[in-house]
Amino acid sequence: MASHIVGYPRMGPKRELKFALESFWDGKSSAEDLQTVAVDLRSSIWKQMAAAGIKYIPSNTFSYYDQVLDTTTMLGAVPPRYNWNGGEIGFDTYFSMARGNASVPAMEMTKWFDTNYHYIVLELGPEVSFSYASHKAVNEYKEAKALGVDTVPVFVGPVSYLLLSKPAKGVEKTFDLLSLLDKILPIYKEVIAELKAAGATWIQFDEATLVKDLEAHQLQAFTKAYTALESACSGVNVLVATYFADIPADAFKVLTTLPGVTG
């Protein structure tokens, strides 16, 4: 029987990541020092899972702060107040969004499905622009592959990502977050293409909002999204995962009929 795991604690057995982050934030160590700790942790995690006999080992589950924020950086959806000028998003912008800085406040944090984990809530509006601004998922897949570990890159699914966001300040509270789906799907397609080129054979999308009581138009967005991604995902197996609660019957029907999804 093939085994799979949806993720793995990222702090390290002795909280190595916590201490490395605090040292970096306090100006006592460099970005390179922080990255070295992260590389060592990821390597150790992948090797542990491989040694345990897990067949489908996840990647892109490591984060310096939050996996939803990582998705925001992948999509280049940086609020204007952080003065990001394009290009690959670095630590300065990333941690400013997460923690704020002397000039601007952090983005809102809220509980992840009533757990003690908190995620960074994206601020959206009709004028927001998206661009492929973080190659983290592809880089970490290649990093694991160089160690001889073939992994399943994991993403926050496009529909759940939008549903977990909020209208930005000054945007009508009734703004339809899902109206931005067509803007973010091309970036997901671009990432998928790079992963396929790197040799990925499985990709996982976490659509945790499927456990919520969703309205009909919200459920329809899942079908729309995965129909749009079907051709991009041709040649790879696609897993859609959810957790924390039972899936309502209407959502389960949608999940089990998504085009291009293996399981």
C-alpha positions, 0 to 999 in steps of 0.5 A: 500500500502506498502511503502519503502525508499532507505535511510535516512540522517545520519548526525543527525538533529543537525549534531551530527555525524559531531561533533562526527567525528571531536571530534574523529579525533581531539583526544578529544573523544574515538572510544567508544564515536563515536560508542555511537553517531552512535548507538543513531542516527541509533536507532532514524532513524529506530524508526522514519521510523517505526513510519511513517508507512514505511514497508520496512525500510533500514539498512546498509545505515548509514556510518561513512564516505562513503557507497562505502568505507564501501563496500571496508571494507566489501570486505577487499580490502585495498590498501597495503600502509595502512599496514592492517594485516587482521581481522576486519577492524577498525577505524584506517585503515578505516579513513586512507583510507578515509582521509590519515594519516601522512605517506600515502595519502587518496584514491581518492574521486570523485563525486557520479553521478554528485551530491555534494556527493563524494565517495572513489574510490577503487583501483584495479588490477589483484593481489588484494585479497578480504576477509570478513573484516567488519560485519557492515551490519549484525551487524546493521541488528541485532541492528535494530531487537533488537529494534523490527524493521525488516529492509532491508539490503542495499548494493552497488551492486557488478557490480556497485561497480567494475564499480565505481572503478579504476585501481590501480597505476601501473596497466594498464588503460585498466585493466578489473575491471569486471574480479574481479567479481568472486572474490567478489561474494563469500563474498557477498554470505557469508554476505547474508548467515549471514543475512538469518540466522539472519532472513532477508527476504529482501535484496537490491542491489543498482546498480546505474550504470545501468543508464549509457550508458554501453557496452554489456559486462558490462550489461552481468556482471549484469546477471552473478552476479545475476545468481551466487547470485541466490542460495545464495538469495533463501528464501529472496526477492531481490530488485535491485535499481537504481536512478538519471536518466532513465534507458536506454532500453537495461539496463532496459531489463537486469534489468527486467530479472535478475534471483532471483530478486523480484523487 
